[in-house]
């Protein structure tokens, strides 16, 4: 019964894509909107967000996608996904702090060395996700997801993604809701435990980038074995 309730709750929730006019954020917005999730595209430029939403509605033949400033999108949403790079995150977090209280926040950024992204750089808090949690405080439920799927795979919006998503966070119910949302867009997602585990998930991004560089490929990912599907 609890699982059914979680599925129903996640189906009715609205997700804001902060940085939703960028390539990665826009690709995720498209995938969620196509799956029937109500999507709000956020941008520092509200007009840019509105234009992106209009284009996406026409592309999918829907009217469910809306565009707002980052803060307005976060205020109107139940779930807030941060599609912004770690090095440009702080001013955006400051702008959103009041708007995300009591909500689920999904961080997709990883702790990488800005000079060599194939090398992990662990922040003082242990992970980027933990830093976001500390900044927003305990009322926000911050979850790590999508770190180990390459932007190239996400941006190929008509193709099925054959990688798995690991979901970490301090609140079990929030992890379950995020996992259900990810599965709605045709990607397998798994509960990878508490917030402290985000350090491993984020560092794995650097490993995958190193694999891409070594083997001259794009889109190295992970696939769990021995788990039910």
Kinemage of the C-alpha trace (Angstrom):
@kinemage 1
@onewidth
@group {chain A} dominant
@subgroup {mainchain}
@vectorlist {calphas} color= white
{ca unk a 1} P 0.000 0.000 0.000
{ca unk a 2} L 2.823 2.393 0.864
{ca unk a 3} L 4.387 1.865 -2.575
{ca unk a 4} L 1.094 2.608 -4.326
{ca unk a 5} L 0.670 5.773 -2.277
{ca unk a 6} L 4.181 6.896 -3.220
{ca unk a 7} L 3.501 6.254 -6.903
{ca unk a 8} L 0.279 8.236 -6.778
{ca unk a 9} L 1.943 11.132 -4.958
{ca unk a 10} L 4.815 11.351 -7.446
{ca unk a 11} L 2.446 11.166 -10.419
{ca unk a 12} L 0.605 14.286 -9.252
{ca unk a 13} L 3.687 16.342 -8.409
{ca unk a 14} L 5.071 19.250 -10.379
{ca unk a 15} L 8.802 19.420 -11.099
{ca unk a 16} L 10.787 22.606 -11.676
{ca unk a 17} L 13.942 22.339 -13.771
{ca unk a 18} L 16.272 25.070 -12.541
{ca unk a 19} L 18.593 25.845 -15.404
{ca unk a 20} L 16.016 24.240 -17.650
{ca unk a 21} L 17.056 26.225 -20.717
{ca unk a 22} L 20.514 24.623 -20.722
{ca unk a 23} L 21.109 21.467 -22.746
{ca unk a 24} L 20.987 18.979 -19.877
{ca unk a 25} L 18.125 20.654 -18.031
{ca unk a 26} L 16.099 21.058 -21.200
{ca unk a 27} L 16.611 17.409 -22.105
{ca unk a 28} L 15.373 16.303 -18.685
{ca unk a 29} L 12.426 18.697 -18.934
{ca unk a 30} L 11.509 17.165 -22.298
{ca unk a 31} L 11.704 13.611 -20.950
{ca unk a 32} L 9.541 14.429 -17.924
{ca unk a 33} L 6.988 16.386 -19.958
{ca unk a 34} L 6.736 13.619 -22.554
{ca unk a 35} L 6.023 11.170 -19.709
{ca unk a 36} L 3.086 13.294 -18.578
{ca unk a 37} L 4.733 15.029 -15.615
{ca unk a 38} L 3.852 18.703 -15.149
{ca unk a 39} L 7.079 20.605 -15.862
{ca unk a 40} L 8.137 24.153 -15.020
{ca unk a 41} L 11.237 25.382 -16.825
{ca unk a 42} L 13.251 27.834 -14.762
{ca unk a 43} L 15.875 30.310 -15.901
{ca unk a 44} L 17.522 33.497 -14.647
{ca unk a 45} L 15.760 35.033 -17.673
{ca unk a 46} L 12.007 34.380 -17.361
{ca unk a 47} L 11.387 35.264 -21.035
{ca unk a 48} L 13.966 32.706 -22.122
{ca unk a 49} L 12.240 30.101 -19.947
{ca unk a 50} L 8.829 30.990 -21.385
{ca unk a 51} L 10.146 30.648 -24.948
{ca unk a 52} L 11.699 27.283 -24.141
{ca unk a 53} L 8.399 26.093 -22.649
{ca unk a 54} L 6.443 27.266 -25.709
{ca unk a 55} L 8.808 25.407 -28.027
{ca unk a 56} L 8.595 22.248 -25.938
{ca unk a 57} L 4.781 22.319 -25.820
{ca unk a 58} L 4.687 22.562 -29.602
{ca unk a 59} L 7.195 19.745 -29.957
{ca unk a 60} L 5.297 17.362 -27.676
{ca unk a 61} L 1.807 18.647 -28.593
{ca unk a 62} L 0.909 19.534 -25.015
{ca unk a 63} L 0.261 22.611 -22.894
{ca unk a 64} L 1.650 21.264 -19.621
{ca unk a 65} L 5.095 22.910 -19.781
{ca unk a 66} L 5.426 26.419 -18.303
{ca unk a 67} L 8.344 28.836 -18.082
{ca unk a 68} L 9.290 31.125 -15.197
{ca unk a 69} L 12.228 32.689 -13.436
{ca unk a 70} L 14.180 30.194 -11.348
{ca unk a 71} L 12.647 31.444 -8.108
{ca unk a 72} L 9.082 31.473 -9.413
{ca unk a 73} L 9.471 27.985 -10.862
{ca unk a 74} L 10.787 26.662 -7.544
{ca unk a 75} L 7.998 28.387 -5.628
{ca unk a 76} L 5.282 26.813 -7.783
{ca unk a 77} L 6.774 23.297 -7.868
{ca unk a 78} L 6.678 20.345 -5.480
{ca unk a 79} L 10.065 19.013 -6.599
{ca unk a 80} L 13.002 21.191 -7.646
{ca unk a 81} L 15.752 19.782 -9.876
{ca unk a 82} L 19.005 21.742 -9.963
{ca unk a 83} L 20.472 21.476 -13.446
{ca unk a 84} L 23.297 23.923 -12.800
{ca unk a 85} L 27.081 23.396 -12.660
{ca unk a 86} L 28.699 23.239 -9.245
{ca unk a 87} L 30.953 26.243 -9.859
{ca unk a 88} L 27.977 28.493 -10.648
{ca unk a 89} L 25.586 27.097 -8.071
{ca unk a 90} L 25.950 29.426 -5.056
{ca unk a 91} L 24.053 32.512 -6.310
{ca unk a 92} L 21.260 30.272 -7.586
{ca unk a 93} L 21.011 28.494 -4.234
{ca unk a 94} L 20.807 31.852 -2.472
{ca unk a 95} L 17.970 32.880 -4.768
{ca unk a 96} L 16.064 29.637 -4.144
{ca unk a 97} L 16.584 29.076 -0.418
{ca unk a 98} L 13.174 30.343 0.729
{ca unk a 99} L 11.335 28.755 -2.206
{ca unk a 100} L 12.545 25.194 -1.580
{ca unk a 101} L 11.734 24.849 2.103
{ca unk a 102} L 9.663 21.728 2.729
{ca unk a 103} L 10.289 20.418 -0.796
{ca unk a 104} L 12.339 17.706 -2.467
{ca unk a 105} L 15.444 19.068 -4.185
{ca unk a 106} L 17.319 16.940 -6.731
{ca unk a 107} L 20.985 17.738 -7.252
{ca unk a 108} L 22.561 16.351 -10.433
{ca unk a 109} L 25.974 18.046 -10.101
{ca unk a 110} L 29.079 16.157 -9.009
{ca unk a 111} L 32.188 16.977 -6.998
{ca unk a 112} L 34.738 17.319 -9.806
{ca unk a 113} L 38.044 19.136 -10.140
{ca unk a 114} L 37.172 22.184 -12.300
{ca unk a 115} L 40.556 21.982 -14.033
{ca unk a 116} L 40.371 18.250 -14.738
{ca unk a 117} L 36.872 16.833 -14.611
{ca unk a 118} L 38.185 13.291 -14.837
{ca unk a 119} L 39.411 13.736 -11.272
{ca unk a 120} L 37.102 13.819 -8.252
{ca unk a 121} L 37.420 16.725 -5.831
{ca unk a 122} L 35.594 16.083 -2.587
{ca unk a 123} L 34.273 19.241 -0.853
{ca unk a 124} L 34.405 19.762 2.896
{ca unk a 125} L 30.792 18.612 3.346
{ca unk a 126} L 31.596 15.285 1.655
{ca unk a 127} L 29.661 15.852 -1.578
{ca unk a 128} L 27.985 18.566 -3.608
{ca unk a 129} L 24.627 17.125 -2.564
{ca unk a 130} L 25.587 17.397 1.113
{ca unk a 131} L 26.659 21.021 0.572
{ca unk a 132} L 23.280 21.807 -0.980
{ca unk a 133} L 21.551 20.124 1.976
{ca unk a 134} L 23.593 22.159 4.468
{ca unk a 135} L 22.856 25.385 2.612
{ca unk a 136} L 19.093 24.825 2.429
{ca unk a 137} L 18.768 23.354 5.925
{ca unk a 138} L 16.861 20.350 7.205
{ca unk a 139} L 13.455 21.437 5.896
{ca unk a 140} L 14.504 20.774 2.302
{ca unk a 141} L 14.922 17.112 1.354
{ca unk a 142} L 17.970 17.041 -0.938
{ca unk a 143} L 18.560 13.962 -3.086
{ca unk a 144} L 21.390 13.067 -5.485
{ca unk a 145} L 20.405 11.619 -8.881
{ca unk a 146} L 21.496 11.514 -12.552
{ca unk a 147} L 25.213 11.986 -11.761
{ca unk a 148} L 26.271 8.893 -13.702
{ca unk a 149} L 24.399 9.471 -16.963
{ca unk a 150} L 26.301 11.489 -19.537
{ca unk a 151} L 24.790 14.714 -20.914
{ca unk a 152} L 25.038 13.202 -24.401
{ca unk a 153} L 22.721 10.343 -23.458
{ca unk a 154} L 20.234 12.667 -21.740
{ca unk a 155} L 20.213 15.017 -24.721
{ca unk a 156} L 19.367 12.202 -27.153
{ca unk a 157} L 15.770 12.576 -26.048
{ca unk a 158} L 14.290 10.133 -28.540
{ca unk a 159} L 16.590 7.302 -27.455
{ca unk a 160} L 16.116 4.981 -24.492
{ca unk a 161} L 18.815 5.299 -21.844
{ca unk a 162} L 20.436 1.982 -20.949
{ca unk a 163} L 22.229 3.283 -17.826
{ca unk a 164} L 21.022 3.130 -14.231
{ca unk a 165} L 20.537 6.050 -11.840
{ca unk a 166} L 21.666 5.793 -8.230
{ca unk a 167} L 19.588 7.869 -5.813
{ca unk a 168} L 20.963 8.985 -2.413
{ca unk a 169} L 19.474 11.216 0.247
{ca unk a 170} L 18.728 11.525 3.924
{ca unk a 171} L 14.970 11.013 3.601
{ca unk a 172} L 13.768 7.581 2.483
{ca unk a 173} L 10.325 8.746 1.336
{ca unk a 174} L 11.908 11.435 -0.835
{ca unk a 175} L 14.241 8.885 -2.418
{ca unk a 176} L 11.259 6.685 -3.276
{ca unk a 177} L 9.383 9.562 -4.885
{ca unk a 178} L 12.414 10.548 -6.974
{ca unk a 179} L 13.009 6.935 -8.030
{ca unk a 180} L 9.392 6.642 -9.170
{ca unk a 181} L 9.666 9.876 -11.174
{ca unk a 182} L 12.839 8.686 -12.888
{ca unk a 183} L 11.240 5.383 -13.780
{ca unk a 184} L 8.371 7.276 -15.416
{ca unk a 185} L 10.834 8.575 -18.023
{ca unk a 186} L 12.007 5.055 -18.851
{ca unk a 187} L 15.233 4.995 -16.833
{ca unk a 188} L 15.946 2.397 -14.162
{ca unk a 189} L 16.692 3.995 -10.785
{ca unk a 190} L 17.721 2.401 -7.517
{ca unk a 191} L 17.887 3.452 -3.886
{ca unk a 192} L 21.596 3.812 -3.054
{ca unk a 193} L 21.069 4.850 0.541
{ca unk a 194} L 21.736 7.805 2.771
{ca unk a 195} L 23.146 11.233 1.979
{ca unk a 196} L 26.668 10.206 3.021
{ca unk a 197} L 26.741 7.780 0.067
{ca unk a 198} L 26.447 10.649 -2.408
{ca unk a 199} L 30.227 11.073 -2.220
{ca unk a 200} L 30.651 7.707 -3.970
{ca unk a 201} L 27.989 8.419 -6.584
{ca unk a 202} L 29.429 11.838 -7.409
{ca unk a 203} L 33.038 10.609 -7.485
{ca unk a 204} L 31.976 7.873 -9.898
{ca unk a 205} L 31.212 10.637 -12.409
{ca unk a 206} L 34.924 11.442 -12.575
{ca unk a 207} L 35.657 7.743 -13.143
{ca unk a 208} L 33.215 7.603 -16.055
{ca unk a 209} L 34.682 10.762 -17.601
{ca unk a 210} L 38.149 9.202 -17.343
{ca unk a 211} L 36.812 6.103 -19.128
{ca unk a 212} L 35.338 8.288 -21.877
{ca unk a 213} L 38.681 10.014 -22.400
{ca unk a 214} L 40.743 6.823 -22.296
{ca unk a 215} L 38.598 4.952 -24.796
{ca unk a 216} L 37.619 7.971 -26.915
{ca unk a 217} L 33.898 7.492 -26.372
{ca unk a 218} L 30.972 9.507 -25.058
{ca unk a 219} L 28.376 8.157 -22.698
{ca unk a 220} L 30.068 5.610 -20.452
{ca unk a 221} L 27.597 4.701 -17.708
{ca unk a 222} L 26.819 2.089 -15.092
{ca unk a 223} L 24.438 -0.843 -15.039
{ca unk a 224} L 23.688 -2.763 -11.851
{ca unk a 225} L 23.580 -6.549 -11.943
{ca unk a 226} L 21.805 -8.880 -9.582
{ca unk a 227} L 18.907 -6.493 -8.913
{ca unk a 228} L 15.235 -7.009 -9.800
{ca unk a 229} L 13.939 -5.101 -12.816
